[in-house]
């Protein structure tokens, strides 16, 4: 199924996130510093803003047409909290172990896959075209920092 244009910016972010997650899950003793730095750079520039756009724009738009208590929505919010905590842990840890890096990578990967395979199709089905168009404008504005 082709992704709605409204969700394309978020899917682009997901592509970057999957790349970062892959590097974390494959990190070795030799590559762990670089993998961690890559994740933190992503988090500081795109990841945190992406979560914010989903929480402040995407999910409220869905809640106008579907249940805010839907298990897909609840899972996303819980995972956002957990991933924010893990990012803070990595920020504070000057030498994170491979187990932590692999865990963060797997959680980020699984979170992104859930959004792409479950949440986004749910939103695309629930929102009428006019709401998807409004969502696209709001996400574009958020991406530009307006």
C-alpha positions in Angstrom: 0.0 0.0 0.0 1.3 3.4 -0.9 1.8 5.8 2.0 -0.4 8.9 2.2 1.5 12.0 1.3 0.5 13.5 4.7 2.6 10.9 6.4 5.6 11.0 4.0 7.7 13.3 6.1 7.3 11.0 9.1 8.2 8.0 7.0 11.4 9.8 5.8 12.4 10.3 9.4 11.7 6.6 10.0 14.1 5.7 7.2 16.8 7.6 9.0 15.8 6.1 12.3 16.0 2.6 10.9 19.6 3.3 9.6 20.6 4.5 13.1 18.9 1.5 14.8 20.7 -0.9 12.4 24.0 0.6 13.4 23.2 0.3 17.1 22.1 -3.3 16.8 25.2 -4.2 14.9 27.6 -2.3 17.0 30.8 -4.0 18.1 33.5 -2.9 20.6 35.2 -1.2 17.7 32.1 0.6 16.4 30.1 1.3 19.6 31.3 4.9 20.1 30.5 5.8 16.5 27.1 4.1 16.6 26.2 5.8 19.9 27.3 9.2 18.6 25.3 8.6 15.4 22.2 7.8 17.4 22.6 10.9 19.7 23.2 13.2 16.7 20.0 11.8 15.1 18.1 12.1 18.4 19.2 15.7 18.9 18.3 16.9 15.4 15.5 14.7 14.1 14.4 12.0 16.6 13.2 14.2 19.4 11.4 16.6 17.0 9.8 13.6 15.2 8.4 12.3 18.5 7.0 15.7 19.3 5.3 16.0 15.9 3.7 12.7 16.4 2.5 13.5 19.9 1.3 17.0 19.3 0.0 16.8 15.7 -0.4 13.3 14.4 -2.0 11.5 17.3 -4.4 14.4 18.1 -5.5 14.4 14.4 -6.2 10.7 14.7 -8.1 11.2 17.9 -10.6 13.4 16.1 -11.6 10.4 14.0 -10.6 7.3 16.1 -10.1 6.3 19.7 -7.2 7.9 21.6 -7.2 4.8 23.7 -6.6 2.5 20.7 -3.8 0.0 21.7 -1.7 1.2 18.7 -1.8 4.8 20.0 -1.1 3.8 23.6 1.8 1.6 22.5 3.4 4.5 20.6 3.1 6.9 23.5 4.6 4.3 26.0 7.4 3.6 23.6 8.1 7.3 23.1 8.6 7.7 26.9 10.9 4.6 27.0 13.0 5.7 24.0 13.3 9.2 25.5 14.6 7.7 28.7 17.0 5.5 26.8 18.3 8.5 24.8 18.9 10.3 28.1 20.7 7.2 29.5 23.0 7.2 26.4 23.6 11.0 26.8 24.7 10.4 30.4 26.8 7.3 29.9 30.3 8.1 28.6 30.9 4.4 27.7 27.6 2.6 27.1 27.9 -1.2 26.8 27.0 -3.2 23.8 24.0 -4.7 25.5 22.5 -1.2 26.0 23.3 -0.1 22.5 21.8 -3.3 21.0 18.7 -2.9 23.2 18.1 0.7 22.1 18.6 -0.3 18.5 16.1 -3.1 18.7 13.5 -1.0 20.5 13.9 1.9 18.0 13.6 -0.6 15.1 10.5 -2.3 16.5 8.9 1.1 17.3 9.4 2.4 13.8 8.1 -0.9 12.3 5.0 -0.7 14.5 4.3 2.9 13.4 4.7 2.0 9.7 2.8 -1.3 9.7 0.1 -0.6 12.3 -0.3 3.0 13.3 0.0 4.7 9.9 -2.4 2.4 8.1 -4.9 2.9 11.0 -4.6 6.7 10.6 -4.8 6.6 6.8 -8.0 4.5 7.1 -9.6 6.7 9.9 -8.9 10.2 8.5 -10.9 11.5 5.6 -9.0 13.1 2.7 -9.6 16.6 4.0 -8.2 15.7 7.4 -5.2 14.1 5.8 -4.6 17.3 3.8 -4.8 19.4 7.0 -2.4 16.9 8.7 0.1 17.3 5.8 0.1 21.1 6.2 0.5 20.9 10.0 3.4 18.4 9.7 5.1 20.5 7.1 4.8 23.6 9.3 6.3 21.6 12.2 9.1 20.4 10.0 10.0 24.0 9.1 9.8 25.0 12.7 6.9 27.3 12.2 
